[in-house]
Amino acid sequence: MLAVHAKWKDGRVVVDEAVDWPEGCELEVRAVAVNGSNDDVESTNPAAIARWIAEFQAVPPLEMTAEEEAEWQAARQAQRDLELKTFASRNL
């Protein structure tokens, strides 16, 4: 086994699975996701782009009934009205 996945936790590298490496062997550690970003998302590599597109297209569309959409639109309007009403009193 040459590579494993791990996470940075409490200042230490914690591997996701057991490894059978000799004591004292040298390792190369690099972050692949920092602050919620992922190398594939920011990569210009064609394979990474193809993976991202495939994952995006696999997400099913959101479908709402007419009643659900009306309820959602009413909630959005109520939130907008509240924000407009209280805007002047905010400490920005």
N, C-alpha and C positions, 0 to 999 in steps of 0.2 A: 504494500500500500504506500503510494508516494504522496498522495494529497488527501486531506480531510477538510471538512468544514468545521469552523470554530466560531466562537463569539467572544467579544471582549467584555468581561464582567468583573467588576470590583478590581480593576487594574491588572487582570490576568487573562491570558488566553485559555479558554475552556473549549476543548474539542467536543464535537457532537457524538463521537464514537471512540471505542478503545483503539489504541494504536500499538503496534509491535515494533517499535523502533529501538535501536540500541541506546543505552544511556549516554548522554553527552553528544548525540549527533546534532549537527547544525541544521537549523530550520530557516526558511524564508517566510516571513509573515507580511501580508499586505491587506489593507482594508478593501473589501469589495462593495460595501454599502456603508455610506456615511450620512448621518442625518436623514435617513429615509430615502436617499438616492440609491440608484443601482447603476452599475457600469453599463449594462445593456441599454438603459434609458438614455444615457448621454453619449453612447458610443456611435461612431460613424462607420463601424464595421458592418458590412452588408449582412453577415449572418446574425448579428445582434439586432439589426433593424428588422430583419425578417421574423425573428422570434418575437419581438415586440409587437409587430403588426399582427402576427398570428394570435398572440395572447389577447390583444385588443379586440380582434374580430370574433374571438370566442365568447366575449361577454354578451349575454343575451340582452336585447333591447328592453327598456322599461315600458311596460304596457299598463295603462290605467283605464278604468271604466270612466264614462262621462261623469259619473257622480264623484269618483275619486279625484278626477282632475278639477272639478268645480270646488271641491273641499280644499284641495291644495292651493288653487288660485285665491280662494277666500282667505286662507291662512297667510299667504304672501301679502295680500292687500292689507290685512289687519296688522301685520308686522311693519309694513311701509307706513301706514297711518300712525302707528305708535312711535316710530323713529322720527317722523316729521313733527309730531306733537312734542316730543321730548328733546329735540335736537338742541334748542337754545339753552337748555338747562345742563347740558353735558359739560364737563370740565375737559376740554380738549387741549 
